[in-house]
């Protein structure tokens, strides 16, 4: 009996070695688990984007519009610094306003035509009444 005790003393394994042996023996389970961990963030991102697709799209469009307006205002501001450009812009604005008033606002029939055009544009944009054009 004493010989058996000696052999068991020689075969004792420390807890660190046991865990490493367990890890090596479970390599298939570990690879499956690592694949699950690698796929989990992708699945979470895909799920999040699927749920909030419209909201994310709206936020991105708002940011793009804000950036576009800032760039446009910067360009116009720099053009206003050039002599004779600011008065030219004002003259173009006055002429365009006068033409719009003369074309669409002076007569009742023209106002009705403008109202019909605006309604057609709204229907096209909102998709209420699709047209052929």
Sine and cosine of phi, psi and omega as CSV:
sin_phi,cos_phi,sin_psi,cos_psi,sin_omega,cos_omega
0.00,0.00,-0.51,0.86,-0.04,-1.00
-0.94,0.34,-0.49,0.87,0.03,-1.00
-0.91,0.41,-0.61,0.79,0.03,-1.00
-0.90,0.43,-0.62,0.79,0.01,-1.00
-0.91,0.41,-0.59,0.81,0.02,-1.00
-0.91,0.40,-0.65,0.76,-0.01,-1.00
-0.93,0.36,-0.59,0.81,0.04,-1.00
-0.93,0.36,-0.53,0.85,0.06,-1.00
-0.93,0.38,-0.55,0.83,-0.01,-1.00
-0.97,0.26,-0.45,0.89,-0.06,-1.00
-1.00,-0.09,0.10,1.00,0.01,-1.00
-0.89,0.46,0.66,-0.75,-0.05,-1.00
-0.87,-0.49,0.68,-0.73,0.00,-1.00
-0.96,0.29,0.38,-0.92,-0.02,-1.00
-0.87,0.49,-0.52,0.86,0.00,-1.00
-0.92,0.39,-0.68,0.74,0.00,-1.00
-0.92,0.40,-0.57,0.82,0.00,-1.00
-0.91,0.42,-0.69,0.73,-0.01,-1.00
-0.92,0.39,-0.58,0.82,0.04,-1.00
-0.94,0.35,-0.58,0.81,0.06,-1.00
-0.92,0.39,-0.63,0.78,0.02,-1.00
-0.91,0.42,-0.65,0.76,0.00,-1.00
-0.90,0.43,-0.68,0.74,0.00,-1.00
-0.92,0.39,-0.64,0.77,-0.03,-1.00
-0.95,0.31,-0.38,0.93,-0.02,-1.00
-0.97,-0.26,0.61,0.79,-0.07,-1.00
-0.91,0.42,-0.57,0.82,0.04,-1.00
-0.91,0.42,-0.71,0.71,0.02,-1.00
-0.89,0.45,-0.63,0.78,0.00,-1.00
-0.91,0.41,-0.67,0.75,0.00,-1.00
-0.92,0.39,-0.62,0.79,0.06,-1.00
-0.90,0.44,-0.67,0.75,0.00,-1.00
-0.92,0.40,-0.64,0.77,0.01,-1.00
-0.93,0.38,-0.57,0.82,0.08,-1.00
-0.91,0.43,-0.63,0.77,0.05,-1.00
-0.90,0.45,-0.66,0.75,0.00,-1.00
-0.91,0.41,-0.64,0.77,0.02,-1.00
-0.93,0.37,-0.56,0.83,-0.02,-1.00
-0.99,0.11,-0.36,0.93,-0.07,-1.00
-0.89,0.45,-0.74,0.67,0.03,-1.00
-0.89,0.46,-0.61,0.79,0.03,-1.00
-0.89,0.46,-0.69,0.73,0.02,-1.00
-0.91,0.42,-0.62,0.78,0.01,-1.00
-0.91,0.41,-0.68,0.73,0.01,-1.00
-0.91,0.42,-0.69,0.72,0.02,-1.00
-0.88,0.48,-0.68,0.73,0.02,-1.00
-0.89,0.45,-0.70,0.72,0.00,-1.00
-0.89,0.46,-0.72,0.69,0.00,-1.00
-0.91,0.42,-0.56,0.83,0.04,-1.00
-0.92,0.39,-0.63,0.78,-0.02,-1.00
-0.96,0.30,-0.66,0.75,-0.14,-0.99
-0.93,-0.38,0.52,0.85,-0.05,-1.00
-0.85,0.52,-0.76,0.64,-0.05,-1.00
-0.91,0.41,-0.67,0.75,-0.01,-1.00
-0.90,0.43,-0.69,0.73,0.02,-1.00
-0.90,0.43,-0.66,0.75,0.02,-1.00
-0.88,0.47,-0.68,0.73,0.01,-1.00
-0.90,0.44,-0.70,0.72,0.01,-1.00
-0.90,0.45,-0.65,0.76,0.03,-1.00
-0.90,0.43,-0.67,0.74,0.02,-1.00
-0.90,0.43,-0.63,0.77,0.04,-1.00
-0.88,0.47,-0.70,0.72,0.01,-1.00
-0.90,0.45,-0.67,0.74,0.02,-1.00
-0.89,0.45,-0.67,0.75,0.01,-1.00
-0.90,0.43,-0.68,0.74,0.01,-1.00
-0.89,0.46,-0.71,0.71,0.02,-1.00
-0.90,0.44,-0.66,0.75,0.02,-1.00
-0.89,0.46,-0.70,0.71,0.02,-1.00
-0.90,0.43,-0.64,0.77,0.03,-1.00
-0.88,0.48,-0.66,0.75,0.02,-1.00
-0.91,0.41,-0.69,0.72,0.01,-1.00
-0.89,0.46,-0.70,0.71,0.00,-1.00
-0.90,0.43,-0.58,0.82,0.05,-1.00
-0.91,0.41,-0.68,0.73,0.02,-1.00
-0.90,0.43,-0.72,0.69,0.00,-1.00
-0.90,0.43,-0.63,0.77,0.03,-1.00
-0.89,0.45,-0.65,0.76,0.02,-1.00
-0.94,0.35,-0.57,0.82,0.05,-1.00
-0.93,0.36,-0.53,0.85,0.02,-1.00
-0.92,0.39,-0.35,0.94,0.03,-1.00
-0.97,0.25,-0.28,0.96,0.01,-1.00
-0.99,0.16,0.74,-0.67,-0.01,-1.00
-0.86,0.50,0.60,-0.80,0.02,-1.00
0.95,0.31,-0.13,0.99,0.02,-1.00
-0.98,0.19,-0.68,0.74,0.00,-1.00
-0.88,0.48,-0.74,0.67,0.05,-1.00
-0.90,0.44,-0.52,0.85,0.04,-1.00
-0.91,0.40,-0.68,0.74,0.07,-1.00
-0.87,0.49,-0.67,0.74,0.01,-1.00
-0.89,0.45,-0.67,0.74,0.01,-1.00
-0.90,0.43,-0.67,0.74,0.05,-1.00
-0.89,0.46,-0.66,0.75,0.04,-1.00
-0.89,0.45,-0.66,0.75,0.01,-1.00
-0.91,0.40,-0.68,0.73,0.01,-1.00
-0.91,0.42,-0.68,0.73,0.01,-1.00
-0.90,0.44,-0.66,0.75,0.03,-1.00
-0.90,0.44,-0.68,0.73,0.03,-1.00
-0.88,0.47,-0.69,0.73,0.02,-1.00
-0.89,0.46,-0.68,0.73,-0.01,-1.00
-0.89,0.46,-0.69,0.72,0.01,-1.00
-0.89,0.45,-0.72,0.70,-0.01,-1.00
-0.90,0.43,-0.66,0.75,-0.10,-0.99
-0.97,0.25,-0.66,0.75,-0.20,-0.98
-0.89,-0.45,-0.35,0.94,-0.18,-0.98
-0.94,-0.35,-0.22,0.98,-0.08,-1.00
-0.97,0.23,-0.65,0.76,-0.07,-1.00
-0.95,-0.33,0.48,-0.88,-0.02,-1.00
-0.91,0.42,-0.62,0.78,-0.01,-1.00
-0.91,0.42,-0.59,0.80,0.04,-1.00
-0.93,0.37,-0.60,0.80,0.04,-1.00
-0.91,0.42,-0.62,0.79,0.05,-1.00
-0.92,0.40,-0.64,0.77,0.05,-1.00
-0.88,0.48,-0.70,0.72,0.03,-1.00
-0.89,0.47,-0.68,0.73,0.02,-1.00
-0.88,0.47,-0.66,0.75,0.02,-1.00
-0.91,0.41,-0.64,0.77,0.04,-1.00
-0.90,0.44,-0.69,0.72,0.01,-1.00
-0.89,0.45,-0.67,0.74,0.02,-1.00
-0.90,0.44,-0.63,0.77,0.03,-1.00
-0.90,0.43,-0.65,0.76,0.04,-1.00
-0.90,0.44,-0.68,0.73,0.02,-1.00
-0.88,0.47,-0.67,0.74,0.01,-1.00
-0.90,0.43,-0.63,0.77,0.03,-1.00
-0.91,0.41,-0.69,0.72,-0.05,-1.00
-0.94,0.35,-0.71,0.70,-0.06,-1.00
-0.99,0.13,-0.20,0.98,0.04,-1.00
0.98,0.19,0.31,0.95,-0.01,-1.00
-0.95,0.31,-0.66,0.75,-0.08,-1.00
-0.66,-0.75,1.00,-0.03,-0.04,-1.00
-0.92,0.39,0.64,-0.77,0.01,-1.00
-0.92,-0.40,0.18,-0.98,-0.05,-1.00
-0.98,0.21,-0.36,0.93,-0.07,-1.00
-1.00,0.05,0.00,0.00,0.00,0.00
